[in-house]
């Protein structure tokens, strides 16, 4: 039933992006619910780091969130790899979700960019940043 509703709105009922196959193979969880989602809706008022946002992005689930904590803008570039709206503006949130549901092209473009942009938070990318920082501190 959910797959039928998804199909009538042009949402993907399962992982269909070619890049997701390789990502799922490299991820212990295989993507789980992120893999079948087209959108990821986060309504938290506060987060230290929105880990679920980056998890969703790596599987192409486009996140929609309230702009309610500082790290959000480090994760989402509004209109490119997800959407954020002013905190507690439920009308703006609903509008952003509906726009993504109704515009398959925009949603798919954001999904692909979300996958690409999530790579900045991969183990390797973060390890390189730590190594560079430690080397810099060691040279002081």
C-alpha positions as CSV (number, residue, x, y, z in Angstrom):
1,X,0.0,0.0,0.0
2,X,2.7,2.5,0.9
3,X,4.6,1.6,-2.3
4,X,1.5,2.4,-4.3
5,X,1.0,5.8,-2.6
6,X,4.7,6.5,-3.2
7,X,4.5,5.6,-6.8
8,X,1.5,7.8,-7.5
9,X,3.4,10.8,-6.1
10,X,6.6,9.9,-8.0
11,X,8.4,9.0,-4.8
12,X,10.8,6.1,-4.8
13,X,9.5,3.0,-3.0
14,X,13.0,1.5,-2.7
15,X,16.7,2.3,-3.3
16,X,16.9,3.0,-7.0
17,X,19.8,5.4,-7.4
18,X,22.8,3.6,-8.8
19,X,25.2,5.2,-6.2
20,X,23.1,3.8,-3.4
21,X,23.9,0.2,-4.2
22,X,27.6,0.7,-3.5
23,X,26.8,2.8,-0.4
24,X,24.5,0.1,1.0
25,X,27.2,-2.5,0.4
26,X,29.7,-0.4,2.4
27,X,27.3,0.3,5.3
28,X,26.8,-2.3,8.0
29,X,23.1,-1.5,8.3
30,X,22.6,-1.6,4.6
31,X,20.6,1.6,4.8
32,X,17.5,0.3,6.5
33,X,14.6,2.7,6.4
34,X,16.7,5.4,4.9
35,X,17.0,3.3,1.8
36,X,13.3,3.2,1.2
37,X,12.6,6.8,2.1
38,X,12.6,9.7,-0.4
39,X,12.4,12.3,2.3
40,X,13.6,12.5,5.9
41,X,11.6,14.7,8.2
42,X,13.4,16.0,11.3
43,X,11.4,18.1,13.7
44,X,13.9,18.3,16.6
45,X,14.0,21.6,18.5
46,X,17.6,20.9,19.5
47,X,20.5,18.7,18.5
48,X,24.2,18.7,19.2
49,X,24.9,17.2,15.8
50,X,22.1,16.0,13.5
51,X,23.6,12.6,12.9
52,X,20.3,11.2,11.4
53,X,20.5,14.0,8.8
54,X,23.8,12.9,7.5
55,X,22.7,9.2,7.7
56,X,19.7,10.0,5.6
57,X,21.7,12.1,3.1
58,X,24.1,9.3,2.4
59,X,21.2,7.2,1.2
60,X,19.6,9.9,-0.8
61,X,16.7,10.6,1.6
62,X,16.3,14.4,1.3
63,X,16.1,16.0,4.8
64,X,13.7,18.6,5.9
65,X,14.4,20.2,9.2
66,X,13.6,23.2,11.4
67,X,16.5,25.7,11.6
68,X,16.8,25.3,15.4
69,X,20.4,24.5,16.1
70,X,23.8,25.7,14.9
71,X,25.2,22.5,13.4
72,X,22.2,22.2,11.0
73,X,23.7,24.7,8.5
74,X,26.9,22.6,8.5
75,X,24.9,19.6,7.3
76,X,22.2,21.1,5.0
77,X,22.7,23.7,2.3
78,X,19.1,24.8,1.9
79,X,17.7,24.0,-1.5
80,X,20.8,22.0,-2.5
81,X,21.0,18.8,-0.4
82,X,18.0,19.4,1.8
83,X,15.7,22.0,3.2
84,X,15.4,23.9,6.4
85,X,12.8,26.4,7.5
86,X,12.5,28.8,10.4
87,X,12.0,27.1,13.8
88,X,8.4,26.3,14.7
89,X,7.1,27.6,11.3
90,X,4.9,24.6,10.7
91,X,3.3,26.1,7.5
92,X,6.8,26.7,6.0
93,X,7.7,23.1,7.0
94,X,4.6,21.6,5.3
95,X,5.2,23.8,2.2
96,X,8.8,22.5,1.9
97,X,7.7,18.9,2.3
98,X,4.9,19.3,-0.3
99,X,7.2,21.0,-2.8
100,X,9.6,18.1,-2.5
101,X,6.8,15.5,-2.8
102,X,5.3,17.1,-5.9
103,X,8.6,17.9,-7.8
104,X,10.3,14.6,-8.5
105,X,13.1,16.3,-10.5
106,X,14.0,18.7,-7.7
107,X,13.8,15.9,-5.1
108,X,16.0,13.6,-7.2
109,X,18.6,16.3,-7.8
110,X,18.7,17.1,-4.1
111,X,19.0,13.4,-3.3
112,X,22.0,13.0,-5.6
113,X,23.6,16.1,-4.1
114,X,22.8,14.9,-0.6
115,X,24.7,11.6,-1.3
116,X,27.7,13.5,-2.7
117,X,27.8,16.1,0.1
118,X,27.5,13.5,2.8
119,X,30.9,12.2,1.8
120,X,32.5,15.1,3.7
121,X,31.5,13.3,6.8
122,X,32.9,9.9,5.9
123,X,35.4,8.1,8.2
124,X,38.2,8.8,5.8
125,X,37.4,12.5,5.3
126,X,37.1,13.1,9.1
127,X,40.3,11.1,9.8
128,X,42.2,13.3,7.3
129,X,41.0,16.4,9.1
130,X,42.1,15.0,12.5
131,X,45.5,14.1,11.1
132,X,46.0,17.5,9.6
133,X,45.0,19.2,12.9
134,X,47.3,16.9,15.0
135,X,50.2,17.6,12.6
136,X,49.5,21.3,12.8
137,X,49.4,21.2,16.6
138,X,52.6,19.1,16.6
139,X,54.4,21.8,14.7
140,X,53.6,24.6,17.1
